[in-house]
Amino acid sequence: MRTHQFAAVAFEENLSLRELVPFYPGAKLTLREIRVPLEDGGEIFIYPFGAIVFHDVGPDRREVELARLNRARPGLTTQVVRESFTVREEPGARVDIVDGTLVVDDFGTERAAVVALIVAQSAAMEYYERIVTELFQRTTALVERLEKRGSVPLQTRGLHRFIGQAMATRSEVIIVLTLLDKPDATWDDPAMDRIYDDLRAEFDLVDRYGALEQKLRGVQEALEMVLDVARDRRMWILEVAILLLIVAEVTLELWRRT
């Protein structure tokens, strides 16, 4: 029996894989990831949506690799999300998840890549969940103000930026889960296909994505409503101003004639 440890770290910023490759000699670059074998054992996976996964890498070496990533990509935020997962390899065992641990009969390189991908997606999802929660709270404050006062601030530039932020976040969430489709290797290995589906269910990725999508859609619709109210209020003020100008012009003309 052998145990494999996976540890993921997600950053706020996205990562350009092609720009990072020169800093990792011997790395394998694909459209999905950078895979780097380490000379003292273990490997790391780097994903474009801002996540790095360590496979059988000790804590001290993880810090060394995080420092290398920071040198390769200066300016990475220090506010990160960490996720961990354990795989137990038992010859002859049936593929299953037991007490939060994936049990497999054999754990090759392709299966390790599948596990790393799911762990990375889960870490990225947790980061987006924090962002969406903050967006939802800010939107709720705007709607409550509209409910209590019946009006919103006349300045709409901030609302425009807020809507842009919500839309950008929604796009990034979609990229994390939908552009990274099921790996091709799962089609040739029924056990790997089951591992992929079981892990997505274990980390609840589909439901979490649905909840995020629903919240983001609600945030966007609420912000558009608030923006429409602000525009209507500005139009009303503009119409009143035009009416006052007309009255002033008529009054001035009558005064001149008298």
Beta strands, then each sheet from edge to edge (+ up, - down):
strand 1: 2-10
strand 2: 28-29
strand 3: 34-37
strand 4: 43-47
strand 5: 51-55
strand 6: 81-89
strand 7: 96-98
strand 8: 101-104
sheet 1: 2+ 3- 4+ 5- 1+ 6- 8- 7+
end
